[in-house]
């Protein structure tokens, strides 16, 4: 083995050890592996972004129970009108509010119904809000007290659900940032090793993951989404 090759290998080992001790997404984190035989280095590039959701859905479910079928139906119908009026008062349009059919069940007719049921009939009504006006949904969800004060039994459920439908608008900038980050890792490694960075041999852009704010999963209740991608690249060294 030539003296220059031995020297390069020793410098590389020192660079890797120093990078690992430094932590973070420096050479120690970004370096995936180094192959002395074919003089290539594999690095990972990281990119993250905080993005606000651009679409929201909010399902309001309300219930009634009575021993009279008609009484349950009338109560649900009145509740539904109050919910729709509340939403219109908040500024939602007819296109953003979906009124669903009422459902009333005879509890005693169920095959395994308990004999001590306090009410024979139970019913539910639902109104669904779907809109790109995320801030309006968030504000309305915090202002349902007047409905409760009017006697509506509104199920909490999961509350408003937020989505990022314009995902592709953020895809290219993230991948570009990850690519640049990986190249910086490779260039620093090559410089520390006394070599120069050669052409790109292999690239894997990875998968962009969506997380909720402060959690490691896509939380639909989170208005802010955290996008994260880790890309892998292999460069030749000269």
C-alpha positions as CSV (number, residue, x, y, z in Angstrom):
1,X,0.0,0.0,0.0
2,X,1.4,3.4,-0.9
3,X,2.4,5.8,1.9
4,X,-0.1,8.4,0.7
5,X,-3.0,5.9,0.9
6,X,-2.0,4.9,4.4
7,X,-1.8,8.5,5.4
8,X,-5.3,9.2,3.9
9,X,-6.8,6.2,5.9
10,X,-5.3,7.5,9.1
11,X,-6.6,11.0,8.6
12,X,-10.1,9.6,7.8
13,X,-10.2,7.6,11.0
14,X,-9.3,10.7,13.0
15,X,-12.0,12.8,11.1
16,X,-14.7,10.2,11.8
17,X,-13.8,10.0,15.5
18,X,-13.8,13.8,15.9
19,X,-17.1,14.1,14.0
20,X,-18.8,11.4,16.2
21,X,-17.7,13.1,19.3
22,X,-19.1,16.5,18.1
23,X,-22.6,15.0,17.7
24,X,-25.5,16.8,15.9
25,X,-25.9,16.5,12.2
26,X,-22.2,17.1,11.6
27,X,-19.8,14.6,10.0
28,X,-20.3,12.3,12.9
29,X,-24.1,12.1,12.3
30,X,-24.2,12.6,8.6
31,X,-21.5,10.0,7.8
32,X,-23.1,6.7,6.9
33,X,-20.0,4.7,5.9
34,X,-16.7,5.1,4.2
35,X,-15.2,2.4,1.9
36,X,-11.5,2.6,1.5
37,X,-11.4,0.0,-1.3
38,X,-13.3,2.1,-3.8
39,X,-12.8,5.5,-2.1
40,X,-16.4,6.4,-1.6
41,X,-18.3,8.0,1.2
42,X,-22.0,7.7,2.0
43,X,-23.6,10.6,3.9
44,X,-27.1,11.5,5.0
45,X,-28.7,14.9,4.6
46,X,-31.4,16.3,6.9
47,X,-34.1,18.9,6.3
48,X,-37.0,20.0,8.4
49,X,-39.7,22.6,8.1
50,X,-42.6,23.8,10.2
51,X,-45.7,24.3,8.0
52,X,-49.2,25.4,8.9
53,X,-52.1,23.2,7.9
54,X,-54.2,24.4,5.0
55,X,-57.4,22.4,5.5
56,X,-59.7,21.6,8.4
57,X,-62.7,19.4,9.1
58,X,-64.8,19.6,12.3
59,X,-67.6,17.1,13.1
60,X,-70.1,18.3,15.7
61,X,-72.1,15.4,17.1
62,X,-75.1,16.0,19.4
63,X,-77.4,13.5,21.2
64,X,-80.8,13.2,22.7
65,X,-82.7,10.5,24.6
66,X,-86.4,10.1,25.6
67,X,-89.1,7.5,25.8
68,X,-91.1,9.2,23.0
69,X,-89.8,8.8,19.5
70,X,-91.2,12.1,18.3
71,X,-89.7,14.0,21.2
72,X,-86.2,12.8,20.4
73,X,-86.6,13.6,16.7
74,X,-87.9,17.1,17.4
75,X,-85.2,17.8,20.0
76,X,-82.5,16.7,17.5
77,X,-84.0,18.8,14.8
78,X,-84.0,21.9,17.0
79,X,-80.4,21.2,18.1
80,X,-79.3,20.9,14.5
81,X,-80.8,24.3,13.7
82,X,-79.0,25.8,16.6
83,X,-75.7,24.3,15.5
84,X,-76.1,25.5,11.9
85,X,-77.1,29.0,13.2
86,X,-74.0,29.0,15.4
87,X,-71.7,28.1,12.5
88,X,-73.3,30.7,10.2
89,X,-72.8,33.3,12.9
90,X,-69.1,32.3,13.0
91,X,-68.8,33.1,9.3
92,X,-69.0,29.7,7.7
93,X,-70.8,29.5,4.3
94,X,-73.4,26.9,3.1
95,X,-70.6,25.2,1.0
96,X,-68.5,24.8,4.2
97,X,-71.3,23.3,6.3
98,X,-72.7,19.8,5.7
99,X,-75.9,18.8,7.5
100,X,-76.3,15.1,8.0
101,X,-79.5,13.1,8.4
102,X,-80.7,12.5,12.0
103,X,-80.6,9.0,13.4
104,X,-83.0,7.7,16.1
105,X,-82.7,4.2,17.5
106,X,-85.2,2.0,19.5
107,X,-82.9,0.8,22.3
108,X,-85.4,-1.9,23.3
109,X,-85.3,-3.5,19.9
110,X,-81.7,-4.4,20.1
111,X,-81.0,-8.1,20.4
112,X,-78.8,-7.8,23.5
113,X,-80.4,-4.6,25.0
114,X,-80.3,-4.4,28.8
115,X,-83.6,-4.4,30.6
116,X,-82.8,-1.4,32.8
117,X,-82.3,1.1,29.9
118,X,-83.6,4.5,31.2
119,X,-84.8,5.7,27.8
120,X,-86.3,3.7,24.9
121,X,-85.1,6.0,22.1
122,X,-81.7,7.6,21.6
123,X,-80.7,9.7,18.7
124,X,-77.8,11.6,17.2
125,X,-77.4,14.5,14.8
126,X,-74.2,15.6,13.0
127,X,-73.0,18.7,11.3
128,X,-69.7,18.6,9.4
129,X,-67.5,21.6,8.7
130,X,-65.0,21.3,5.9
131,X,-62.9,24.3,4.8
132,X,-59.5,25.7,4.1
133,X,-60.1,28.5,6.6
134,X,-58.1,26.8,9.4
135,X,-58.0,29.8,11.7
136,X,-61.8,30.2,11.5
137,X,-62.3,26.6,12.6
138,X,-59.9,26.8,15.4
139,X,-61.6,30.0,16.7
140,X,-65.1,28.5,16.4
141,X,-64.1,25.3,18.3
142,X,-63.2,27.4,21.2
143,X,-66.5,29.3,21.2
144,X,-69.1,26.5,21.5
145,X,-70.1,27.5,25.1
146,X,-73.3,29.3,23.9
147,X,-74.5,26.0,22.4
148,X,-73.8,24.1,25.6
149,X,-75.6,26.8,27.6
150,X,-78.6,26.2,25.4
151,X,-78.7,22.6,26.5
152,X,-77.0,20.9,23.6
153,X,-75.1,17.7,24.5
154,X,-72.2,18.0,22.1
155,X,-69.7,15.1,22.0
156,X,-66.1,16.2,22.4
157,X,-64.8,13.7,19.9
158,X,-61.4,14.5,18.5
159,X,-62.2,18.1,17.8
160,X,-61.1,19.8,14.6
161,X,-58.9,17.7,12.3
162,X,-56.1,19.5,10.4
163,X,-54.5,18.5,7.1
164,X,-51.7,19.6,4.9
165,X,-53.1,19.2,1.4
166,X,-50.5,21.4,-0.3
167,X,-47.8,18.9,0.6
168,X,-46.2,19.0,-2.9
169,X,-45.6,22.7,-2.5
170,X,-43.1,22.0,0.2
171,X,-41.6,18.9,-1.2
172,X,-39.0,20.3,-3.6
173,X,-37.5,22.9,-1.2
174,X,-37.1,20.2,1.5
175,X,-35.4,17.8,-0.9
176,X,-33.1,20.5,-2.1
177,X,-32.2,21.5,1.5
178,X,-31.5,17.8,2.3
179,X,-29.3,17.5,-0.8
180,X,-27.3,20.6,0.1
181,X,-26.9,19.4,3.6
182,X,-25.6,16.0,2.5
183,X,-23.1,17.6,0.1
184,X,-21.8,19.8,2.9
185,X,-21.3,16.7,5.0
186,X,-19.4,15.0,2.2
187,X,-17.3,18.1,1.4
188,X,-16.3,18.5,5.1
189,X,-15.4,14.9,5.4
190,X,-13.3,15.0,2.2
191,X,-11.5,18.2,3.4
192,X,-10.7,16.7,6.8
193,X,-9.4,13.6,5.1
194,X,-7.2,15.5,2.8
195,X,-9.1,14.4,-0.3
196,X,-11.5,16.1,-2.7
197,X,-15.1,15.3,-3.4
198,X,-15.7,13.4,-6.6
199,X,-18.9,12.8,-8.6
200,X,-22.2,11.6,-7.1
201,X,-22.4,7.8,-7.4
202,X,-25.8,7.1,-5.8
203,X,-28.7,9.0,-4.4
204,X,-31.8,8.1,-2.4
205,X,-34.0,11.1,-1.7
206,X,-35.9,9.3,1.1
207,X,-39.4,9.7,2.3
208,X,-40.8,13.0,3.6
209,X,-42.5,12.4,7.0
210,X,-45.2,14.5,8.5
211,X,-45.4,15.0,12.3
212,X,-47.6,17.0,14.6
213,X,-46.1,19.8,16.6
214,X,-44.0,18.4,19.4
215,X,-44.8,14.8,18.6
216,X,-43.3,12.0,16.4
217,X,-46.5,11.1,14.6
218,X,-49.0,12.9,12.4
219,X,-51.3,14.3,15.0
220,X,-54.5,15.4,13.2
221,X,-55.4,17.8,16.0
222,X,-52.1,19.8,15.4
223,X,-52.5,22.9,13.3
224,X,-48.8,23.1,12.7
225,X,-47.1,20.2,10.8
226,X,-43.4,19.3,11.0
227,X,-42.0,18.0,7.8
228,X,-38.8,15.9,7.9
229,X,-36.7,14.1,5.3
230,X,-33.4,12.3,5.5
231,X,-31.7,11.7,2.1
232,X,-28.8,9.4,1.4
233,X,-26.0,10.1,-1.0
234,X,-22.8,8.3,-2.0
235,X,-19.9,10.3,-3.4
236,X,-16.6,9.2,-4.8
237,X,-13.4,10.7,-3.3
238,X,-10.4,11.7,-5.3
